[in-house]
């Protein structure tokens, strides 16, 4: 005890060092162990006691080596100087670092990344992942596991196929417009199961369908688009003619011309009493008012340019026309409808109005940058058939006006075969028609065919609407060039405002 007490100094720090260094519990523990070693060493011989004290001190400090493993006395501060080993704990303590050094990553070494181990999942787990797989919500490993399983399990493959089909229905197509034939197909399916008590005549269904399609287009456009400029185009004589109006003005034009059919059926004239009488008085010298005269009269009678308010009376009138011809029955198709310079049976007049409705709907769609499809093939075929049947009359009128080559010197008796042109319409709604060239009363005959013209169905309708000039019509031509030119110009002359 006395030996340890002789070496113990209560103030063993140099006088010049500060007393306010931080308290270190490890250092206190080290001093305590040294003190105990000295006390134990004092019980024996001095040399033996000193050896035991030194052994205890070595055990406490980690041996005679310093922190870095080098022999010699450690510096007073202990540990590393921060040059390369990082912070290793309290000075001279030899303890592991309190903050470990960051571990190196495989990506930092430049070596290739290890391949992930494939997932091994049970059948029930893979089956539960089919829904997420169909929605593309699985991870890469899950997707690989599911797809590998689908090649081995037939029941899961069938279920995956059904789920993928259901997911396809959740995604809208690129175009949000409905299929133009959807309405017709739905009505046909309904009528097959339960026939209508008062069916719409077959010759009136194209007008009913085209009016409904145009109304759907008008429902989608905004208020400002009703005033978008639209240029009505048709063909007169040997050149094109145009008239500028608006979307609302086009609907007003359809309202006034459809009114000719309504008046023939006994419905109220949309022009009103005073306007209708004035129009009839203006056209008395040249016969009944033409569609152009009725349209101009309607536009002049409006105090302000037409607005979207014209949509309601036009749609109501189209409903009344379809309802009236349905109640009248199929026999009403022979009723004559006057167009001023000519007249058409009601059945043909309804096809004519369907054609005009489609053509002007396309004009509106172009003005508001809206996609618009052609009519259903069977409706388009009926419209082309009407134009083909009207070609001989148009050709005769152009000859009387001196706009076409004169008829051949050899006269053809009414009902006798004469020169003919084969009109071939390609695409949906197409077909072939023989057009008599000598006179409307002659009979077209394949034995007297002198020319052959082939056009696309939509291209022919654009020609008949005056939207394409005869020179620009993409037509395949074989045979008499003069006869082909006369027929193409006669088709363009079918157009009007």
Secondary structure by P-SEA (a helix, b strand, c coil): caaaaaacccccccccccccccccaaaaaaaaaaaaaaaaaaaccaaaaaaaaaaaaaaaaccccccccccccccccccccccccccccccccccccccccbbbbccccccccccccbbbbcaaaaaaaaaaaaaccccaaaaaaaaaaaaccaaaaaaaaaaaaaaaaaccccccccccaaaaaaaaaaaaaccccccccccaaaaaaaaaaaaaaaaaccccccccbbbbbbbcccbbbbbbbcaaaaaaaaaaaaaaaaaaacccccccaaaaaaaaaaacccccccaaaaaaaaaaaccccccccaaaaaaaaaaaaaaaaaaaccccccbbbbcccccccaaaaaaaaaaaaaaaaaaaaaaabbbbbcccaaaaaaaaaaaaaaaaaaaaaaaaacccccccccccccccccbbbbbbbccccbbbbbbbcccccbbbbcccccbbbbbcaaaaaaaaacccccccccccccccaaaaaaaaaaaaacccc
